[in-house]
Amino acid sequence: MKTTNSFVLRQFRIAFRVHGFTLLELLVVMVIIGLLAGYVAPRYFDQVGKSEVKVARAQIDAFEKAIETYRLDVGRYPTTEQGLDALTKTPAGVAKWQGPYLKKTVPPDPWGKPYLYKQPGEHGDFDIQSLGRDGRSGGDGDDADIGNW
């Protein structure tokens, strides 16, 4: 009986060693995963910021084209008071409006803030601007202003 128990115990130990991982092996794997995450995460989040800037530029470009079409129909640009809403809703007192000039309502910028519209603009006939991630004038990187100039 003692021989049988020794044999079973020995087989159990061999099976346990073959199928399990030691604490050291698990720790090494966790360190490797942590190093990879530390290397990849900053690059990933940097790309997310760049994509938001690209979306803002694309939206501003679409607004510019819609405003130019508005001008061709109406004969002038929307006023600052009318703003970008003049592209989706008929402004009061504008008889030649043939819009909507955008398929949907004017979206907020990628950071959830409204675009700024000014006519006449400081940089051209009109200015369209996003204040960037921080929502304040000026800034660098993702916080920089994005405009149609």
C-alpha positions as CSV (number, residue, x, y, z in Angstrom):
1,M,0.0,0.0,0.0
2,K,2.8,2.3,0.8
3,T,4.4,1.7,-2.6
4,T,1.2,2.5,-4.3
5,N,0.8,5.8,-2.4
6,S,4.4,6.7,-3.2
7,F,3.9,6.0,-6.9
8,V,0.7,8.0,-7.0
9,L,2.3,10.9,-5.1
10,R,5.2,10.9,-7.5
11,Q,3.0,10.8,-10.6
12,F,0.9,13.7,-9.1
13,R,4.1,15.8,-8.6
14,I,5.3,15.2,-12.1
15,A,1.9,16.1,-13.5
16,F,1.8,19.2,-11.4
17,R,5.2,20.4,-12.6
18,V,4.4,19.7,-16.3
19,H,1.0,21.5,-16.3
20,G,1.6,24.5,-14.0
21,F,3.6,27.7,-14.0
22,T,5.8,28.8,-11.2
23,L,5.3,32.2,-9.5
24,L,8.6,33.3,-11.1
25,E,7.4,32.4,-14.6
26,L,4.2,34.3,-14.1
27,L,6.1,37.3,-12.8
28,V,8.4,37.4,-15.8
29,V,5.4,37.3,-18.2
30,M,3.7,40.1,-16.3
31,V,6.8,42.2,-16.5
32,I,7.1,41.6,-20.2
33,I,3.4,42.6,-20.7
34,G,3.9,45.7,-18.7
35,L,7.0,46.7,-20.7
36,L,5.1,46.2,-24.0
37,A,2.1,48.2,-22.7
38,G,4.4,51.0,-21.6
39,Y,6.0,51.1,-25.1
40,V,2.8,50.9,-27.1
41,A,0.3,53.0,-25.1
42,P,2.0,56.4,-25.6
43,R,2.2,55.8,-29.4
44,Y,-1.5,54.8,-29.5
45,F,-2.7,57.8,-27.5
46,D,-0.6,60.2,-29.6
47,Q,-2.4,58.9,-32.7
48,V,-5.8,59.5,-31.1
49,G,-4.9,63.1,-30.6
50,K,-3.7,63.5,-34.2
51,S,-6.9,61.9,-35.5
52,E,-9.0,64.5,-33.6
53,V,-7.1,67.3,-35.3
54,K,-7.6,65.7,-38.7
55,V,-11.4,65.4,-38.0
56,A,-11.5,69.1,-37.1
57,R,-9.7,70.1,-40.2
58,A,-12.0,68.0,-42.4
59,Q,-15.1,69.4,-40.8
60,I,-13.8,73.0,-41.2
61,D,-13.1,72.2,-44.9
62,A,-16.7,70.9,-45.3
63,F,-18.1,74.0,-43.7
64,E,-16.0,76.2,-46.0
65,K,-17.4,74.5,-49.1
66,A,-21.0,74.8,-47.8
67,I,-20.5,78.5,-47.0
68,E,-19.2,79.1,-50.5
69,T,-22.3,77.4,-52.0
70,Y,-24.4,79.5,-49.6
71,R,-22.7,82.7,-51.0
72,L,-23.3,81.6,-54.6
73,D,-27.0,81.2,-53.8
74,V,-27.6,84.2,-51.5
75,G,-25.0,86.6,-52.8
76,R,-23.2,87.1,-49.5
77,Y,-21.7,85.1,-46.7
78,P,-23.7,84.3,-43.5
79,T,-23.3,87.0,-40.9
80,T,-21.6,86.3,-37.6
81,E,-25.0,86.4,-35.9
82,Q,-26.4,83.8,-38.3
83,G,-23.4,81.7,-37.8
84,L,-23.0,78.2,-39.2
85,D,-26.7,77.5,-38.4
86,A,-27.4,79.4,-41.6
87,L,-26.2,76.3,-43.5
88,T,-28.9,74.1,-42.1
89,K,-31.8,76.5,-41.3
90,T,-33.3,79.3,-43.4
91,P,-32.1,82.6,-41.8
92,A,-34.7,85.3,-41.3
93,G,-34.9,87.7,-44.3
94,V,-32.9,85.6,-46.7
95,A,-35.1,85.0,-49.8
96,K,-32.6,83.2,-52.1
97,W,-31.6,80.5,-49.5
98,Q,-31.7,77.1,-51.3
99,G,-30.3,74.9,-48.5
100,P,-29.7,73.0,-46.4
101,Y,-26.1,73.2,-47.4
102,L,-25.1,70.4,-44.9
103,K,-26.8,67.0,-44.7
104,K,-27.0,67.2,-40.9
105,T,-26.9,69.8,-38.2
106,V,-23.6,71.5,-37.5
107,P,-21.6,69.1,-35.3
108,P,-19.4,70.2,-32.4
109,D,-15.7,69.9,-32.8
110,P,-14.0,66.6,-31.8
111,W,-13.7,67.9,-28.3
112,G,-17.4,68.6,-27.9
113,K,-17.2,72.4,-28.2
114,P,-18.9,74.5,-30.8
115,Y,-17.0,75.9,-33.8
116,L,-16.6,79.7,-33.9
117,Y,-17.7,81.6,-37.0
118,K,-16.8,85.2,-37.8
119,Q,-17.7,87.3,-40.8
120,P,-15.8,89.3,-41.9
121,G,-12.9,87.3,-40.7
122,E,-9.5,88.4,-39.5
123,H,-7.8,86.0,-41.9
124,G,-10.1,86.1,-44.9
125,D,-13.7,86.7,-45.9
126,F,-14.8,84.6,-43.0
127,D,-13.1,82.6,-40.2
128,I,-14.1,79.2,-38.9
129,Q,-12.2,78.1,-35.8
130,S,-12.0,75.3,-33.2
131,L,-10.2,76.3,-30.0
132,G,-8.7,72.8,-29.7
133,R,-8.8,70.4,-26.8
134,D,-8.5,73.0,-24.1
135,G,-11.2,75.2,-25.4
136,R,-9.0,78.4,-25.0
137,S,-7.5,80.6,-27.6
138,G,-3.9,79.8,-28.4
139,G,-2.0,76.7,-27.2
140,D,0.3,74.0,-28.6
141,G,-0.2,70.5,-29.9
142,D,-3.7,69.2,-29.3
143,D,-4.6,72.5,-27.5
144,A,-3.7,74.6,-30.6
145,D,-6.4,76.5,-32.4
146,I,-7.5,75.0,-35.7
147,G,-8.9,77.3,-38.4
148,N,-9.6,77.8,-42.1
149,W,-6.5,79.9,-42.6
